[in-house]
Amino acid sequence: MRAAIPSVDEVLRGPAGQVALARHGRAATVAAVRAALAVLRARMGEGAPDRAALAEAAGTQALETLALEEAPRLRAVFNLTGTVLHTNLGRAVLAEEAIEAATRVMRQPAALEFDLETGGRGERDDAVRGLVRELTGAEDCILVNNAAAAVFLMLNTVGAGREAIVSRGELIEIGGAFRMPDIMARAGVVLREVGTTNRTHARDYEGAITERTALLMKVHTSNYLIQGFTAEVAPAELSRIGRAHGVPVLDDLGSGTLVDLSTYGLRRERTVRDALGDGADLVAFSGDKLLGGPQAGFIVGRADLVRACAKNPIKRAMRLDKIRLAALEATLRLYRDPDRLAQRLPTLRLLTRKPEEMRALAGRLLPAVSAQLGPAWQVAVAECASQIGSGALPLESLPSAGLSLTPCDGDGRAPERLLAALRALPTPVIGRIAQGAVLLDLRCLEDEAGFVAQLGALKEG
Ligand SMILES: *Cc1c(COP(=O)(O)O)cnc(C)c1O
Protein backbone atom coordinates (compact mmCIF):
# COMPACT_ATOMS: atom_id res chain seq x y z
CA MET A 1 0.00 0.00 0.00
CA ARG A 2 1.33 3.48 -0.85
CA ALA A 3 1.31 6.07 1.91
CA ALA A 4 -0.36 9.32 0.89
CA ILE A 5 2.11 12.02 -0.05
CA PRO A 6 1.69 15.16 2.08
CA SER A 7 0.50 18.31 0.37
CA VAL A 8 2.70 21.37 -0.15
CA ASP A 9 0.63 23.16 2.52
CA GLU A 10 1.24 20.43 5.06
CA VAL A 11 4.98 20.75 4.51
CA LEU A 12 4.85 24.53 4.80
CA ARG A 13 3.02 24.24 8.14
CA GLY A 14 5.72 21.99 9.63
CA PRO A 15 8.73 23.39 11.54
CA ALA A 16 11.22 23.10 8.63
CA GLY A 17 8.65 24.60 6.26
CA GLN A 18 8.14 27.54 8.60
CA VAL A 19 11.88 28.20 8.84
CA ALA A 20 12.20 28.00 5.05
CA LEU A 21 9.33 30.47 4.56
CA ALA A 22 10.83 32.94 7.01
CA ARG A 23 14.28 32.73 5.46
CA HIS A 24 13.64 32.42 1.76
CA GLY A 25 10.12 33.73 1.13
CA ARG A 26 7.07 32.02 -0.30
CA ALA A 27 7.89 31.69 -4.02
CA ALA A 28 11.30 30.01 -3.65
CA THR A 29 10.12 27.84 -0.73
CA VAL A 30 7.06 26.51 -2.54
CA ALA A 31 9.23 25.63 -5.56
CA ALA A 32 11.77 23.82 -3.38
CA VAL A 33 9.04 21.92 -1.46
CA ARG A 34 7.43 20.80 -4.74
CA ALA A 35 10.80 19.51 -5.93
CA ALA A 36 11.38 17.70 -2.64
CA LEU A 37 7.92 16.10 -2.80
CA ALA A 38 8.52 14.93 -6.35
CA VAL A 39 11.68 13.15 -5.21
CA LEU A 40 9.78 11.56 -2.31
CA ARG A 41 7.03 10.42 -4.65
CA ALA A 42 9.55 8.76 -6.93
CA ARG A 43 11.07 6.93 -3.95
CA MET A 44 7.74 5.72 -2.54
CA GLY A 45 7.26 2.05 -2.53
CA GLU A 46 10.44 1.52 -0.54
CA GLY A 47 8.18 1.30 2.54
CA ALA A 48 5.68 3.73 3.86
CA PRO A 49 6.69 6.02 6.71
CA ASP A 50 3.92 8.08 8.23
CA ARG A 51 2.67 11.20 6.58
CA ALA A 52 3.92 13.71 9.17
CA ALA A 53 7.45 12.26 8.92
CA LEU A 54 7.30 12.58 5.14
CA ALA A 55 6.19 16.19 5.40
CA GLU A 56 9.10 16.99 7.71
CA ALA A 57 11.57 15.16 5.47
CA ALA A 58 10.35 17.21 2.49
CA GLY A 59 10.66 20.43 4.53
CA THR A 60 14.22 19.62 5.59
CA GLN A 61 15.19 18.71 2.04
CA ALA A 62 13.71 21.97 0.75
CA LEU A 63 15.66 23.95 3.35
CA GLU A 64 18.93 22.37 2.26
CA THR A 65 18.22 23.08 -1.39
CA LEU A 66 17.31 26.69 -0.62
CA ALA A 67 20.45 27.26 1.46
CA LEU A 68 22.58 26.03 -1.45
CA GLU A 69 20.70 28.19 -3.95
CA GLU A 70 21.07 31.30 -1.81
CA ALA A 71 24.82 30.95 -1.25
CA PRO A 72 26.62 33.56 -3.36
CA ARG A 73 28.19 32.25 -6.54
CA LEU A 74 30.88 34.91 -6.37
CA ARG A 75 32.51 33.43 -3.28
CA ALA A 76 35.14 35.05 -1.12
CA VAL A 77 38.17 32.76 -0.90
CA PHE A 78 41.52 32.46 0.84
CA ASN A 79 44.20 33.08 -1.79
CA LEU A 80 47.06 30.79 -0.75
CA THR A 81 48.39 30.43 -4.29
CA GLY A 82 51.33 32.74 -3.62
CA THR A 83 50.27 35.04 -6.47
CA VAL A 84 49.36 38.32 -4.82
CA LEU A 85 47.55 39.97 -7.77
CA HIS A 86 45.76 36.86 -9.02
CA THR A 87 43.56 37.87 -11.95
CA ASN A 88 41.28 34.83 -11.55
CA LEU A 89 40.84 35.66 -7.86
CA GLY A 90 39.95 39.29 -8.44
CA ARG A 91 43.40 40.95 -8.25
CA ALA A 92 43.87 43.67 -5.62
CA VAL A 93 42.22 43.41 -2.21
CA LEU A 94 41.03 46.90 -1.35
CA ALA A 95 42.12 49.13 1.52
CA GLU A 96 39.64 49.71 4.34
CA GLU A 97 39.54 53.39 3.35
CA ALA A 98 38.43 52.39 -0.16
CA ILE A 99 35.81 49.99 1.17
CA GLU A 100 34.37 52.69 3.44
CA ALA A 101 34.27 55.23 0.61
CA ALA A 102 32.54 52.77 -1.72
CA THR A 103 30.02 51.79 0.95
CA ARG A 104 29.19 55.44 1.67
CA VAL A 105 28.23 56.24 -1.92
CA MET A 106 26.32 52.95 -2.21
CA ARG A 107 24.07 54.02 0.68
CA GLN A 108 23.59 57.61 -0.41
CA PRO A 109 23.34 59.70 -3.55
CA ALA A 110 26.69 61.22 -4.49
CA ALA A 111 27.77 64.33 -6.40
CA LEU A 112 28.99 62.19 -9.28
CA GLU A 113 28.39 64.53 -12.20
CA PHE A 114 27.33 67.50 -10.16
CA ASP A 115 29.37 70.60 -9.42
CA LEU A 116 28.66 71.52 -5.81
CA GLU A 117 29.98 75.06 -6.28
CA THR A 118 27.88 76.10 -9.24
CA GLY A 119 25.04 73.63 -8.83
CA GLY A 120 25.55 72.79 -12.48
CA ARG A 121 26.70 69.70 -14.24
CA GLY A 122 30.12 68.30 -13.36
CA GLU A 123 32.31 65.62 -14.88
CA ARG A 124 32.56 62.28 -13.14
CA ASP A 125 36.33 61.91 -13.45
CA ASP A 126 36.78 65.25 -11.60
CA ALA A 127 36.75 63.25 -8.35
CA VAL A 128 40.24 61.93 -9.02
CA ARG A 129 41.74 64.37 -11.53
CA GLY A 130 43.53 66.51 -8.94
CA LEU A 131 44.97 63.48 -7.15
CA VAL A 132 46.18 61.86 -10.36
CA ARG A 133 47.83 65.09 -11.46
CA GLU A 134 49.55 65.44 -8.13
CA LEU A 135 50.71 61.81 -8.01
CA THR A 136 51.87 61.44 -11.61
CA GLY A 137 52.63 64.92 -12.89
CA ALA A 138 50.12 64.40 -15.73
CA GLU A 139 48.33 67.39 -17.25
CA ASP A 140 45.01 65.58 -17.31
CA CYS A 141 43.41 62.19 -16.79
CA ILE A 142 40.28 60.16 -17.50
CA LEU A 143 39.12 56.82 -16.20
CA VAL A 144 37.55 53.85 -17.93
CA ASN A 145 36.56 50.30 -17.10
CA ASN A 146 40.05 48.76 -17.19
CA ALA A 147 43.43 49.19 -18.86
CA ALA A 148 42.30 47.18 -21.88
CA ALA A 149 39.54 49.76 -22.41
CA ALA A 150 42.05 52.58 -21.87
CA VAL A 151 44.32 51.18 -24.59
CA PHE A 152 41.38 50.72 -26.94
CA LEU A 153 40.02 54.21 -26.32
CA MET A 154 43.33 56.01 -26.82
CA LEU A 155 44.11 54.02 -29.97
CA ASN A 156 40.68 54.67 -31.42
CA THR A 157 40.77 58.35 -30.52
CA VAL A 158 44.27 59.13 -31.77
CA GLY A 159 44.65 56.58 -34.55
CA ALA A 160 41.33 55.59 -36.19
CA GLY A 161 41.72 55.27 -39.95
CA ARG A 162 45.48 55.75 -39.81
CA GLU A 163 48.59 53.82 -38.82
CA ALA A 164 50.17 52.96 -35.47
CA ILE A 165 53.83 51.94 -35.46
CA VAL A 166 54.74 49.20 -32.97
CA SER A 167 57.85 47.08 -32.50
CA ARG A 168 57.48 43.37 -33.35
CA GLY A 169 58.99 42.69 -29.93
CA GLU A 170 55.99 44.33 -28.24
CA LEU A 171 52.99 42.71 -29.95
CA ILE A 172 51.76 41.26 -26.69
CA GLU A 173 49.03 38.85 -25.81
CA ILE A 174 47.86 39.03 -22.22
CA GLY A 175 45.22 36.80 -20.61
CA GLY A 176 41.69 36.63 -21.98
CA ALA A 177 42.58 37.03 -25.67
CA PHE A 178 43.77 40.62 -25.38
CA ARG A 179 46.15 40.69 -28.34
CA MET A 180 47.60 43.97 -29.46
CA PRO A 181 47.06 43.33 -33.22
CA ASP A 182 43.39 42.42 -32.63
CA ILE A 183 42.79 45.42 -30.38
CA MET A 184 44.31 47.68 -33.02
CA ALA A 185 42.05 46.22 -35.70
CA ARG A 186 38.94 46.68 -33.55
CA ALA A 187 40.01 50.23 -32.75
CA GLY A 188 40.14 50.93 -36.48
CA VAL A 189 43.89 51.45 -36.46
CA VAL A 190 46.21 49.97 -39.06
CA LEU A 191 49.07 48.18 -37.35
CA ARG A 192 52.46 48.96 -38.84
CA GLU A 193 54.96 46.48 -37.36
CA VAL A 194 58.63 47.41 -37.33
CA GLY A 195 61.86 45.71 -36.32
CA THR A 196 62.11 42.06 -35.39
CA THR A 197 61.09 40.00 -32.39
CA ASN A 198 64.41 40.53 -30.63
CA ARG A 199 65.75 43.77 -32.10
CA THR A 200 64.13 47.06 -33.00
CA HIS A 201 66.10 50.25 -33.68
CA ALA A 202 65.33 53.96 -33.87
CA ARG A 203 65.82 53.84 -37.66
CA ASP A 204 63.05 51.21 -37.90
CA TYR A 205 60.51 53.63 -36.43
CA GLU A 206 61.89 56.61 -38.36
CA GLY A 207 61.81 54.70 -41.65
CA ALA A 208 58.17 53.74 -41.16
CA ILE A 209 56.79 57.21 -40.44
CA THR A 210 54.69 58.56 -43.33
CA GLU A 211 51.77 60.97 -43.63
CA ARG A 212 49.51 58.03 -42.71
CA THR A 213 51.19 57.62 -39.31
CA ALA A 214 48.91 58.58 -36.41
CA LEU A 215 51.05 57.44 -33.50
CA LEU A 216 54.04 55.55 -32.19
CA MET A 217 53.25 53.00 -29.55
CA LYS A 218 55.31 51.59 -26.68
CA VAL A 219 53.88 48.46 -25.06
CA HIS A 220 55.13 47.18 -21.73
CA THR A 221 55.94 43.49 -22.23
CA SER A 222 54.36 42.61 -18.90
CA ASN A 223 54.36 38.86 -19.08
CA TYR A 224 57.53 37.93 -20.91
CA LEU A 225 61.13 38.97 -21.34
CA ILE A 226 63.22 38.94 -24.51
CA GLN A 227 66.79 38.03 -23.61
CA GLY A 228 70.06 37.50 -25.45
CA PHE A 229 70.87 39.45 -28.64
CA THR A 230 68.32 42.21 -28.17
CA ALA A 231 67.77 45.89 -28.81
CA GLU A 232 64.83 48.11 -28.11
CA VAL A 233 64.29 51.80 -28.41
CA ALA A 234 64.12 53.39 -24.97
CA PRO A 235 60.89 55.30 -24.24
CA ALA A 236 62.69 58.67 -24.09
CA GLU A 237 64.27 58.00 -27.50
CA LEU A 238 60.91 57.00 -28.96
CA SER A 239 59.41 60.27 -27.68
CA ARG A 240 62.24 62.19 -29.29
CA ILE A 241 61.47 60.52 -32.63
CA GLY A 242 57.77 61.24 -32.19
CA ARG A 243 58.37 64.90 -31.39
CA ALA A 244 60.77 65.31 -34.31
CA HIS A 245 58.05 64.08 -36.68
CA GLY A 246 55.07 65.62 -34.90
CA VAL A 247 53.60 62.19 -34.09
CA PRO A 248 52.17 61.42 -30.61
CA VAL A 249 53.68 58.58 -28.57
CA LEU A 250 51.33 56.31 -26.61
CA ASP A 251 52.58 54.10 -23.80
CA ASP A 252 50.66 51.01 -22.65
CA LEU A 253 52.29 50.71 -19.26
CA GLY A 254 50.20 47.78 -17.99
CA SER A 255 50.63 47.67 -14.25
CA GLY A 256 51.36 51.30 -13.75
CA THR A 257 52.82 51.80 -10.32
CA LEU A 258 52.73 55.25 -8.76
CA VAL A 259 55.66 54.82 -6.38
CA ASP A 260 59.28 53.75 -6.57
CA LEU A 261 58.89 50.16 -5.37
CA SER A 262 62.57 49.98 -4.43
CA THR A 263 61.88 52.21 -1.42
CA TYR A 264 59.73 49.33 -0.15
CA GLY A 265 62.40 46.71 -0.80
CA LEU A 266 60.94 45.47 -4.11
CA ARG A 267 62.47 45.67 -7.56
CA ARG A 268 61.94 49.05 -9.16
CA GLU A 269 59.24 49.08 -11.84
CA ARG A 270 58.84 51.97 -14.26
CA THR A 271 56.32 54.39 -12.75
CA VAL A 272 53.64 56.44 -14.45
CA ARG A 273 55.68 59.55 -13.64
CA ASP A 274 58.70 57.94 -15.37
CA ALA A 275 56.65 57.26 -18.51
CA LEU A 276 55.40 60.85 -18.64
CA GLY A 277 58.87 62.15 -17.84
CA ASP A 278 60.19 60.13 -20.79
CA GLY A 279 57.89 62.20 -22.94
CA ALA A 280 54.94 59.91 -23.66
CA ASP A 281 51.92 61.92 -24.80
CA LEU A 282 49.41 59.44 -23.39
CA VAL A 283 49.94 56.65 -20.86
CA ALA A 284 47.46 53.86 -20.10
CA PHE A 285 47.57 51.73 -16.95
CA SER A 286 45.50 49.55 -14.61
CA GLY A 287 43.79 50.45 -11.34
CA ASP A 288 43.77 46.96 -9.85
CA LYS A 289 47.28 45.75 -10.46
CA LEU A 290 50.20 47.27 -8.51
CA LEU A 291 48.17 50.39 -7.81
CA GLY A 292 46.03 48.26 -5.48
CA GLY A 293 42.62 49.76 -6.23
CA PRO A 294 39.40 48.58 -7.87
CA GLN A 295 39.27 47.50 -11.51
CA ALA A 296 39.81 50.62 -13.61
CA GLY A 297 41.86 51.94 -16.48
CA PHE A 298 43.64 55.31 -16.54
CA ILE A 299 44.50 57.46 -19.51
CA VAL A 300 46.85 60.24 -18.43
CA GLY A 301 48.99 62.75 -20.28
CA ARG A 302 48.71 65.69 -22.64
CA ALA A 303 45.55 67.68 -21.94
CA ASP A 304 44.39 68.07 -25.56
CA LEU A 305 44.72 64.34 -26.26
CA VAL A 306 43.07 63.33 -22.96
CA ARG A 307 40.18 65.71 -23.76
CA ALA A 308 39.85 64.10 -27.19
CA CYS A 309 39.58 60.67 -25.52
CA ALA A 310 36.98 62.07 -23.08
CA LYS A 311 34.88 63.30 -26.02
CA ASN A 312 35.02 59.99 -27.88
CA PRO A 313 31.45 58.60 -27.76
CA ILE A 314 32.82 55.17 -26.79
CA LYS A 315 34.02 56.64 -23.46
CA ARG A 316 30.42 56.54 -22.31
CA ALA A 317 30.34 52.77 -22.77
CA MET A 318 33.48 52.39 -20.67
CA ARG A 319 32.95 54.81 -17.83
CA LEU A 320 33.26 54.01 -14.13
CA ASP A 321 30.32 53.91 -11.76
CA LYS A 322 30.23 55.87 -8.49
CA ILE A 323 31.18 52.84 -6.39
CA ARG A 324 34.48 52.22 -8.09
CA LEU A 325 35.22 55.93 -8.44
CA ALA A 326 34.82 56.39 -4.70
CA ALA A 327 37.05 53.38 -3.98
CA LEU A 328 39.64 54.64 -6.43
CA GLU A 329 39.67 58.14 -5.01
CA ALA A 330 40.20 56.77 -1.49
CA THR A 331 42.95 54.44 -2.74
CA LEU A 332 44.79 57.27 -4.51
CA ARG A 333 44.55 59.42 -1.40
CA LEU A 334 46.59 56.81 0.50
CA TYR A 335 49.50 57.54 -1.85
CA ARG A 336 49.78 61.06 -0.41
CA ASP A 337 51.29 59.47 2.69
CA PRO A 338 54.02 57.13 1.38
CA ASP A 339 55.28 56.41 4.92
CA ARG A 340 52.10 54.58 5.86
CA LEU A 341 51.27 53.23 2.40
CA ALA A 342 52.73 49.77 3.04
CA GLN A 343 50.49 49.31 6.07
CA ARG A 344 47.30 50.71 4.63
CA LEU A 345 47.35 49.43 1.06
CA PRO A 346 46.85 45.63 1.14
CA THR A 347 48.65 45.01 -2.18
CA LEU A 348 51.82 46.68 -0.94
CA ARG A 349 51.40 45.24 2.56
CA LEU A 350 51.27 41.70 1.16
CA LEU A 351 54.07 42.24 -1.33
CA THR A 352 56.39 43.55 1.38
CA ARG A 353 55.53 40.94 4.01
CA LYS A 354 58.69 39.38 5.42
CA PRO A 355 59.30 35.62 5.03
CA GLU A 356 59.86 35.42 8.82
CA GLU A 357 56.27 36.49 9.33
CA MET A 358 54.92 33.77 7.04
CA ARG A 359 57.26 31.23 8.64
CA ALA A 360 55.95 32.10 12.12
CA LEU A 361 52.38 31.91 10.85
CA ALA A 362 53.08 28.50 9.31
CA GLY A 363 54.48 27.32 12.64
CA ARG A 364 51.33 28.44 14.46
CA LEU A 365 48.99 26.79 11.94
CA LEU A 366 50.92 23.53 11.62
CA PRO A 367 49.50 21.69 14.68
CA ALA A 368 45.86 22.41 13.77
CA VAL A 369 46.28 21.51 10.09
CA SER A 370 48.22 18.37 10.97
CA ALA A 371 45.62 17.26 13.53
CA GLN A 372 42.80 17.81 11.05
CA LEU A 373 44.47 15.83 8.25
CA GLY A 374 45.50 12.93 10.48
CA PRO A 375 48.37 10.46 10.06
CA ALA A 376 47.95 10.05 6.28
CA TRP A 377 49.53 13.44 5.68
CA GLN A 378 52.88 14.86 6.56
CA VAL A 379 52.58 18.58 7.26
CA ALA A 380 55.70 20.74 7.29
CA VAL A 381 56.71 24.40 7.24
CA ALA A 382 58.12 25.03 3.75
CA GLU A 383 60.08 27.80 2.09
CA CYS A 384 58.51 28.88 -1.19
CA ALA A 385 58.41 31.73 -3.69
CA SER A 386 55.47 34.09 -4.24
CA GLN A 387 54.78 36.08 -7.37
CA ILE A 388 53.41 39.55 -7.84
CA GLY A 389 51.01 38.42 -10.56
CA SER A 390 49.03 40.25 -13.25
CA GLY A 391 52.13 40.52 -15.37
CA ALA A 392 54.02 42.79 -13.01
CA LEU A 393 57.72 41.92 -12.86
CA PRO A 394 57.02 38.41 -14.21
CA LEU A 395 60.44 36.97 -13.50
CA GLU A 396 60.61 38.38 -10.01
CA SER A 397 59.89 35.98 -7.16
CA LEU A 398 59.45 36.96 -3.54
CA PRO A 399 60.80 34.64 -0.85
CA SER A 400 57.90 33.34 1.20
CA ALA A 401 56.87 30.48 3.47
CA GLY A 402 53.89 28.24 3.94
CA LEU A 403 52.76 24.72 4.68
CA SER A 404 53.48 21.71 2.51
CA LEU A 405 51.07 18.80 2.84
CA THR A 406 52.51 15.53 1.53
CA PRO A 407 50.59 12.23 1.35
CA CYS A 408 52.51 9.63 3.41
CA ASP A 409 51.60 6.73 1.12
CA GLY A 410 52.92 8.51 -1.99
CA ASP A 411 49.48 8.41 -3.65
CA GLY A 412 49.97 10.70 -6.65
CA ARG A 413 46.28 11.63 -6.85
CA ALA A 414 45.91 12.56 -3.19
CA PRO A 415 47.13 16.18 -3.57
CA GLU A 416 44.48 16.90 -6.24
CA ARG A 417 41.81 15.47 -3.94
CA LEU A 418 43.04 17.54 -1.02
CA LEU A 419 43.04 20.71 -3.16
CA ALA A 420 39.42 19.93 -4.07
CA ALA A 421 38.51 19.39 -0.41
CA LEU A 422 40.11 22.73 0.48
CA ARG A 423 38.05 24.38 -2.26
CA ALA A 424 34.90 22.84 -0.76
CA LEU A 425 35.35 24.66 2.58
CA PRO A 426 32.80 27.37 3.50
CA THR A 427 35.42 29.96 2.54
CA PRO A 428 37.28 28.01 -0.14
CA VAL A 429 41.05 27.77 0.30
CA ILE A 430 42.93 27.98 -2.99
CA GLY A 431 46.35 26.35 -2.89
CA ARG A 432 48.60 24.79 -5.49
CA ILE A 433 50.58 21.63 -6.10
CA ALA A 434 54.37 21.69 -6.02
CA GLN A 435 56.59 18.63 -6.16
CA GLY A 436 53.86 16.14 -5.32
CA ALA A 437 52.62 18.09 -2.30
CA VAL A 438 49.88 20.61 -1.67
CA LEU A 439 51.54 23.93 -1.01
CA LEU A 440 49.76 26.69 0.92
CA ASP A 441 51.77 29.92 0.53
CA LEU A 442 50.79 32.02 3.54
CA ARG A 443 51.86 35.42 2.17
CA CYS A 444 48.24 36.47 1.54
CA LEU A 445 46.71 34.95 4.68
CA GLU A 446 45.82 37.78 7.04
CA ASP A 447 42.68 36.30 8.63
CA GLU A 448 44.43 33.59 10.63
CA ALA A 449 41.48 33.06 12.99
CA GLY A 450 39.02 32.69 10.10
CA PHE A 451 41.27 30.11 8.46
CA VAL A 452 41.59 28.05 11.64
CA ALA A 453 37.89 28.32 12.53
CA GLN A 454 36.76 26.44 9.44
CA LEU A 455 39.45 23.74 9.42
CA GLY A 456 37.11 21.39 11.26
CA ALA A 457 34.88 21.28 8.18
CA LEU A 458 37.67 19.86 5.99
CA LYS A 459 36.60 16.49 4.60
CA GLU A 460 39.55 14.96 2.85
CA GLY A 461 38.87 12.19 0.37
C1 LIG B 1 47.39 44.03 -17.74
C2 LIG B 1 47.71 44.77 -18.97
C3 LIG B 1 46.69 45.34 -19.75
C4 LIG B 1 45.24 45.18 -19.42
O1 LIG B 1 44.94 45.63 -18.15
P1 LIG B 1 43.50 45.33 -17.53
O2 LIG B 1 43.43 46.22 -16.35
O3 LIG B 1 43.51 43.87 -17.20
O4 LIG B 1 42.49 45.63 -18.56
C5 LIG B 1 47.06 46.01 -20.89
N1 LIG B 1 48.35 46.13 -21.24
C6 LIG B 1 49.35 45.61 -20.51
C7 LIG B 1 50.77 45.80 -20.96
C8 LIG B 1 49.07 44.90 -19.34
O5 LIG B 1 50.06 44.38 -18.60
The ligand as an SDF file (V2000), in Angstrom:
LIG
                    3D

 15 15  0  0  0  0  0  0  0  0999 V2000
   47.3880   44.0310  -17.7370 C   0  0  0  0  0  0  0  0  0  0  0  0
   47.7090   44.7660  -18.9660 C   0  0  0  0  0  0  0  0  0  0  0  0
   46.6950   45.3410  -19.7500 C   0  0  0  0  0  0  0  0  0  0  0  0
   45.2440   45.1770  -19.4220 C   0  0  0  0  0  0  0  0  0  0  0  0
   44.9360   45.6280  -18.1450 O   0  0  0  0  0  0  0  0  0  0  0  0
   43.4990   45.3270  -17.5270 P   0  0  0  0  0  0  0  0  0  0  0  0
   43.4260   46.2220  -16.3540 O   0  0  0  0  0  0  0  0  0  0  0  0
   43.5100   43.8720  -17.1950 O   0  0  0  0  0  0  0  0  0  0  0  0
   42.4900   45.6260  -18.5560 O   0  0  0  0  0  0  0  0  0  0  0  0
   47.0570   46.0100  -20.8930 C   0  0  0  0  0  0  0  0  0  0  0  0
   48.3520   46.1310  -21.2430 N   0  0  0  0  0  0  0  0  0  0  0  0
   49.3550   45.6140  -20.5060 C   0  0  0  0  0  0  0  0  0  0  0  0
   50.7670   45.8040  -20.9640 C   0  0  0  0  0  0  0  0  0  0  0  0
   49.0720   44.9020  -19.3430 C   0  0  0  0  0  0  0  0  0  0  0  0
   50.0570   44.3830  -18.6010 O   0  0  0  0  0  0  0  0  0  0  0  0
  1  2  1  0
  2  3  1  0
  2 14  2  0
  3  4  1  0
  3 10  2  0
  4  5  1  0
  5  6  1  0
  6  7  2  0
  6  8  1  0
  6  9  1  0
 10 11  1  0
 11 12  2  0
 12 13  1  0
 12 14  1  0
 14 15  1  0
M  END
$$$$
